[in-house]
Amino acid sequence: PKMTTNLPRIDYYFDVISPYSYIGFETLQQLQHQWNGVEIRYIPFALANEQPPGALSVRWDMMMIDLKRSAKFLDIPLTPNPFFMKWIR
């Protein structure tokens, strides 16, 4: 018989190359110790055949500003890879 639990669970679906997913992951890691008994299930996926938002240079610039601001606010280390843009284009 399958055991069931009444503990709350968070299913965190994340895009494997998204820097926003990284920020979400780190935030969950920081908060997990405060949520006594909460299970976090990490479910990776890839947005296949989709152009990432950062593929356009204007969006990339704004995304970097937003990511750095978010990481600073949440006290999460963030070091963007300078070769990432070349890779996704």
C-alpha positions as CSV (number, residue, x, y, z in Angstrom):
1,P,0.0,0.0,0.0
2,K,1.1,3.5,-0.8
3,M,1.8,5.7,2.2
4,T,0.3,9.1,2.1
5,T,1.3,12.1,4.1
6,N,-0.6,15.1,5.3
7,L,2.5,17.3,5.2
8,P,2.2,20.3,2.9
9,R,4.2,20.0,-0.3
10,I,5.5,22.6,-2.8
11,D,6.0,21.4,-6.4
12,Y,8.6,23.7,-7.8
13,Y,8.7,23.5,-11.6
14,F,11.8,25.3,-13.0
15,D,13.4,25.9,-16.3
16,V,16.9,24.4,-16.2
17,I,18.6,27.5,-17.9
18,S,16.5,30.3,-16.4
19,P,18.4,32.6,-14.0
20,Y,15.0,33.4,-12.4
21,S,14.6,29.7,-11.6
22,Y,18.0,29.9,-9.9
23,I,16.7,32.8,-7.7
24,G,13.6,30.9,-6.9
25,F,15.6,27.8,-6.0
26,E,17.9,29.8,-3.7
27,T,15.0,31.5,-2.1
28,L,13.3,28.2,-1.4
29,Q,16.5,26.8,0.1
30,Q,16.8,29.8,2.4
31,L,13.2,29.5,3.6
32,Q,12.8,25.7,3.8
33,H,14.2,25.6,7.4
34,Q,11.4,28.0,8.5
35,W,8.7,25.7,7.1
36,N,8.9,22.8,9.5
37,G,7.7,19.7,7.7
38,V,7.1,21.2,4.3
39,E,8.4,19.0,1.5
40,I,9.8,20.7,-1.6
41,R,9.7,18.7,-4.8
42,Y,12.0,20.1,-7.5
43,I,10.7,19.3,-11.0
44,P,13.0,20.4,-13.9
45,F,11.9,21.1,-17.4
46,A,13.2,22.8,-20.5
47,L,11.4,25.3,-22.7
48,A,12.3,23.4,-25.9
49,N,12.0,25.3,-29.2
50,E,11.3,28.6,-27.4
51,Q,13.6,31.6,-27.8
52,P,14.7,32.7,-24.3
53,P,13.6,36.3,-23.3
54,G,17.2,37.3,-23.0
55,A,17.9,36.4,-26.7
56,L,17.1,40.0,-27.7
57,S,19.8,42.4,-26.5
58,V,17.3,45.0,-25.2
59,R,15.5,42.4,-23.1
60,W,18.9,41.0,-22.0
61,D,20.0,44.4,-20.6
62,M,16.7,44.9,-18.7
63,M,16.7,41.3,-17.5
64,M,20.2,41.7,-16.1
65,I,19.2,44.9,-14.3
66,D,16.2,43.1,-12.8
67,L,18.1,40.0,-11.9
68,K,20.9,41.9,-10.1
69,R,18.3,44.0,-8.2
70,S,16.3,40.9,-7.2
71,A,19.4,39.0,-6.1
72,K,20.6,41.9,-4.1
73,F,17.2,42.3,-2.4
74,L,17.0,38.6,-1.6
75,D,20.7,38.4,-0.6
76,I,21.4,35.7,-3.2
77,P,24.8,35.6,-4.9
78,L,24.5,36.1,-8.7
79,T,27.4,36.1,-11.2
80,P,26.0,36.1,-14.7
81,N,28.0,34.1,-17.2
82,P,29.3,36.5,-19.9
83,F,29.2,33.7,-22.5
84,F,25.5,32.9,-21.9
85,M,24.2,35.3,-24.5
86,K,26.5,33.9,-27.2
87,W,25.3,30.4,-26.3
88,I,21.5,31.1,-26.5
89,R,21.6,33.0,-29.8
